[in-house]
Amino acid sequence: MSLARTLGFSLMAGAAALAPAAGHAQGGATAASSAYVNAPVVAPGLTPPPAHGHCGVFETCADTKIGLGKGDFLIRLSAIGVMPEDRDSKLWINGAAVAGRISTTRQATPELTFEYFFTDNLSVDLIAASSRHEVAADGVLGVAHVDVGSAWVLPPTLTLAWHFRPHKRFNPYLGVGGTLAWFHNVSPAGGLVQKLNVGVTGGPSINAGFDYQLVGNWFFNFDVKQIFMNMHAWANDRGGANGPFIKAHDSLDPTVVGAGIEYRF
């Protein structure tokens, strides 16, 4: 065999021997390159956003309940107008019935209400309010108008209400309840009336209204109550020297109209 052929064969054999090693080295470089490209890139100084963002008290959140239903508890602050109807009056002076009627002034005052839902439809609420009223007697013994005095009335009213559209933004209702009224800070007008007492009274009530969800857990409320109750009053002492003993009976039957804002807890 010639020297040239021997040298060519040796070079080919060497190339064949080196080929697997070169291929292995190239594959390793490719794998390393792929591993580098697929590695996660983390930007320094950045943190992922929270799963749930903060929701303020005056915002409607993704988990805010729509409307009212079982288990809801509300506190409501309202402005109300108390309008006594004075449907029927009776007067006695020294035991003898006389003609005349009692009139009571209207008044505006704030009202606080607490309400709880036993079911989606049925709730119970308790109102707390106090209003001051002037009392007068008209047409007594030929006198057109006689000031009797003034009194504050505290009439807590407990009401059961049926709500017609639970879990809806607009939810009308009807209710029935009862009132027990105390009169306090009673002041006689003077003159014919030197001493004035007003007895505890009460009676049934009916009401109608609606709640409307404004935003989040805030609601607007409008309510009209008709309370059926009488007032019994006594002026001066029986047989006293300060003036005639006057006894009065009046069907107050106040209508109470209110509007306010309430929050659900």
KAJOSUL-V313394 format. One record per pair of residues at least 12 apart in sequence whose ideal C-beta (glycine too) atoms are under 8 Angstrom apart, sorted by sequence separation. I is the first residue (numbers start at 1). J is the second residue. D is the distance in Angstrom with one decimal. If there is no record, write none. Layout:
i = {I	I}
j = {J	J}
d = {D	D}
This chain:
i = {89	113	114	136	161	162	186	209	210	234	235	89	113	134	135	161	162	209	234	235	113	114	135	161	209	233	234	86	112	113	134	135	160	183	208	209	232	233	86	111	112	134	135	159	160	183	207	208	232	86	111	112	133	159	160	183	207	231	232	233	86	111	132	133	159	182	207	231	110	132	133	158	181	206	207	230	231	84	109	132	133	157	158	180	181	205	206	230	231	84	109	131	157	180	181	205	230	231	84	109	130	131	157	180	205	229	230	83	108	130	156	179	204	205	229	82	107	130	155	156	178	179	203	204	229	81	82	107	129	155	178	179	203	227	228	229	81	82	107	129	155	178	179	203	227	81	82	106	154	155	177	178	202	203	226	227	80	105	128	153	154	176	177	201	227	79	80	104	105	127	153	154	176	177	201	226	227	79	80	104	105	126	127	153	154	176	177	201	225	226	79	80	104	126	152	153	175	176	201	224	225	78	79	103	104	126	127	151	152	174	175	199	224	225	77	78	102	103	125	126	151	152	174	175	198	199	223	224	225	77	78	102	103	124	125	151	152	174	175	198	199	223	224	76	77	78	102	103	124	151	173	198	199	223	76	77	101	102	124	125	150	151	172	173	197	222	223	75	76	100	101	123	124	149	150	172	173	196	197	221	222	75	76	100	101	122	123	149	172	173	196	197	221	74	75	76	100	122	149	150	171	196	220	221	74	75	99	100	122	123	148	149	170	171	195	220	221	73	74	99	100	121	122	148	170	171	194	195	220	221	73	74	98	121	147	170	193	194	195	219	220	73	98	120	121	169	170	192	193	218	219	72	73	147	149	169	218	219	72	121	146	148	151	195	218	219	71	91	102	117	120	146	147	159	161	217	218	70	82	93	120	146	149	151	155	188	195	214	217	69	70	93	148	157	159	163	179	181	183	194	217	68	70	80	82	84	91	194	70	123	125	179	193	69	82	192	201	211	192	132	193	130	192	68	159	157	157	155	155	148	149	148	68	69	67	68	69	135	67	68	67	148	66	67	65	66	67	66	68	67	137	137	104	102	102	68	78	68	74	76	78	67	102	104	66	111	113	115	102	104	101	111	113	94	95	68	93	94	64	65	93	64	93	92	60	61	91	92	59	60	91	92	58	59	91	58	90	91	57	89	90	56	57	58	89	90	55	89	88	89	88	86	87	86	85	86	87	85	86	84	85	84	85	84	85	83	82	83	83	82	83	81	80	81	80	81	80	79	78	79	78	79	78	77	78	76	77	76	77	76	75	76	74	75	74	74	75	73	74	72	73	68	65}
j = {101	125	126	148	173	174	198	221	222	246	247	102	126	147	148	174	175	222	247	248	127	128	149	175	223	247	248	101	127	128	149	150	175	198	223	224	247	248	102	127	128	150	151	175	176	199	223	224	248	103	128	129	150	176	177	200	224	248	249	250	104	129	150	151	177	200	225	249	129	151	152	177	200	225	226	249	250	104	129	152	153	177	178	200	201	225	226	250	251	105	130	152	178	201	202	226	251	252	106	131	152	153	179	202	227	251	252	106	131	153	179	202	227	228	252	106	131	154	179	180	202	203	227	228	253	106	107	132	154	180	203	204	228	252	253	254	107	108	133	155	181	204	205	229	253	108	109	133	181	182	204	205	229	230	253	254	108	133	156	181	182	204	205	229	255	108	109	133	134	156	182	183	205	206	230	255	256	109	110	134	135	156	157	183	184	206	207	231	255	256	110	111	135	157	183	184	206	207	232	255	256	110	111	135	136	158	159	183	184	206	207	231	256	257	110	111	135	136	158	159	184	185	207	208	231	232	256	257	258	111	112	136	137	158	159	185	186	208	209	232	233	257	258	111	112	113	137	138	159	186	208	233	234	258	112	113	137	138	160	161	186	187	208	209	233	258	259	112	113	137	138	160	161	186	187	209	210	233	234	258	259	113	114	138	139	160	161	187	210	211	234	235	259	113	114	115	139	161	188	189	210	235	259	260	114	115	139	140	162	163	188	189	210	211	235	260	261	114	115	140	141	162	163	189	211	212	235	236	261	262	115	116	140	163	189	212	235	236	237	261	262	116	141	163	164	212	213	235	236	261	262	116	117	191	193	213	262	263	117	166	191	193	196	240	263	264	117	137	148	163	166	192	193	205	207	263	264	117	129	140	167	193	196	198	202	235	242	261	264	117	118	141	196	205	207	211	227	229	231	242	265	117	119	129	131	133	140	243	120	173	175	229	243	120	133	243	252	262	244	185	246	184	246	123	225	225	227	227	229	233	235	235	163	166	165	166	167	233	166	167	167	248	167	168	167	168	169	169	171	171	246	248	231	231	233	211	221	213	219	221	223	213	248	250	213	258	260	262	250	252	250	260	262	244	245	219	244	245	216	217	245	217	246	246	215	216	246	247	215	216	247	248	215	216	248	216	248	249	216	248	249	216	217	218	249	250	216	250	250	251	251	250	251	251	251	252	253	252	253	252	253	253	254	254	255	254	254	255	256	256	257	256	256	257	257	258	258	258	258	259	259	260	260	260	261	260	261	261	262	262	262	263	262	263	263	264	265	264	265	264	265	264	264}
d = {3.9	5.5	5.2	5.7	4.5	5.7	5.5	6.4	5.9	7.1	7.8	4.3	7.1	7.4	4.3	6.7	7.1	5.3	5.6	7.4	4.9	8.0	5.8	3.5	3.5	7.5	7.7	7.0	7.2	7.6	7.8	6.7	6.1	3.9	7.5	6.3	8.0	4.6	6.1	5.7	4.7	5.0	6.7	4.4	6.1	7.6	6.0	5.6	7.4	5.6	7.1	7.0	6.6	7.0	6.2	7.5	6.2	7.7	5.8	7.5	5.7	3.9	6.2	6.3	3.4	5.6	4.1	7.4	6.8	7.3	7.8	5.2	6.9	7.3	7.1	6.4	4.7	4.2	5.7	4.9	6.6	5.6	6.0	7.3	5.2	5.6	5.4	6.7	7.9	7.8	6.7	7.0	7.0	8.0	5.7	6.5	5.4	5.0	6.9	4.3	5.5	6.1	4.4	4.1	4.4	8.0	6.6	4.8	7.8	6.7	7.2	5.2	7.9	6.8	5.7	6.5	4.2	4.7	5.0	6.2	6.7	6.0	6.5	5.5	6.8	6.7	5.1	6.1	7.7	7.2	7.2	7.6	4.4	7.9	5.4	7.6	7.5	7.5	5.7	7.2	4.0	5.6	5.3	3.7	6.8	5.2	6.7	7.9	6.8	7.8	7.3	6.3	5.6	7.1	7.3	5.3	7.0	5.2	6.1	5.4	4.8	7.2	4.9	5.2	7.7	6.6	6.2	5.0	4.4	6.6	7.2	7.8	7.2	7.8	5.7	5.5	6.6	7.9	7.4	7.2	7.9	6.4	5.0	5.4	6.3	5.5	7.3	6.0	7.2	7.9	6.2	4.6	5.5	7.3	6.8	7.9	6.9	7.8	6.6	7.1	4.3	7.0	7.5	7.5	8.0	5.4	7.7	4.6	5.1	7.7	4.6	7.8	7.3	7.9	6.7	4.6	6.5	5.1	7.6	7.8	7.4	4.6	7.4	7.3	6.4	4.4	7.9	5.3	7.8	7.5	8.0	7.3	7.8	6.9	5.3	6.9	7.8	5.3	8.0	7.2	7.4	7.6	7.8	8.0	6.1	6.6	5.9	5.7	7.0	4.4	7.1	4.8	8.0	5.1	7.3	7.9	7.4	7.8	5.6	6.7	7.5	7.3	7.6	6.1	6.7	7.4	7.7	7.4	4.1	5.5	5.4	7.5	7.6	6.6	5.1	7.2	6.7	6.6	4.7	7.7	5.1	7.2	7.9	6.2	6.4	6.8	5.2	5.2	4.2	7.4	7.5	8.0	6.9	7.7	6.0	6.8	4.5	7.4	4.4	7.7	6.3	5.5	7.5	5.4	7.5	7.9	6.1	3.8	6.2	6.4	7.5	4.5	6.4	4.8	6.7	7.7	7.5	7.8	4.6	7.4	7.7	5.7	7.6	5.7	7.8	7.5	7.8	5.3	6.3	5.4	7.2	7.8	6.1	5.3	3.8	5.3	4.6	5.7	6.2	7.3	7.8	5.1	6.5	7.6	7.5	6.1	8.0	7.7	6.8	6.6	4.8	7.4	7.7	7.4	5.9	4.3	7.5	7.6	4.5	5.8	7.9	5.3	7.6	7.8	5.9	6.8	6.3	6.7	7.6	7.8	3.7	5.9	7.5	6.8	7.3	5.8	8.0	5.5	7.9	7.6	6.9	7.7	4.4	5.3	7.9	7.0	6.8	8.0	4.2	6.2	7.1	7.4	6.6	5.7	6.1	7.7	5.0	6.0	7.8	4.1	7.6	6.1	5.2	6.4	4.8	6.9	6.1	5.6	5.1	7.7	7.8	6.0	7.1	4.3	7.7	5.7	8.0	7.3	7.6	7.6	7.2	7.9	7.9	7.8	7.8	7.0	6.8	7.0	7.7	7.3	8.0	6.6	6.6	4.7	7.1	6.4	5.2	7.2	6.1	7.3	3.9	7.7	5.8	4.6	7.3	7.1	6.0	6.4	5.9	5.9	7.9	7.1	7.7	7.6	7.9	6.2	6.8	8.0	7.1	5.7	7.3	6.2	5.4	7.1	6.7	5.8	7.6	7.6	4.0	6.4	7.9	7.2	7.4	5.3	7.5	7.5	5.1	5.5	5.7	8.0	7.2	6.9	5.5	7.1	5.4	7.0	7.0	4.3	6.8	5.2	7.3	7.7	6.0	5.6	5.4	6.1	7.2	7.9	6.4	7.0	4.4	7.9	7.7	7.1	6.8	7.9	7.9	4.8	7.4	7.4	4.3	5.9	4.3	7.0	7.3	6.7	5.3	7.0	7.8	4.6	4.3	7.1	6.7	4.7	6.5	6.0	5.3	4.8	7.4	5.5	7.4	7.1	5.5	5.0	6.6	7.4	3.7	6.5	4.2	6.3	6.1	6.5	2.8	5.3	7.9	5.1	6.2	7.0	7.5	3.6	6.5	8.0	4.7	5.9	6.6	5.1	7.3	7.0	7.3	5.3	5.0	7.0	7.9}
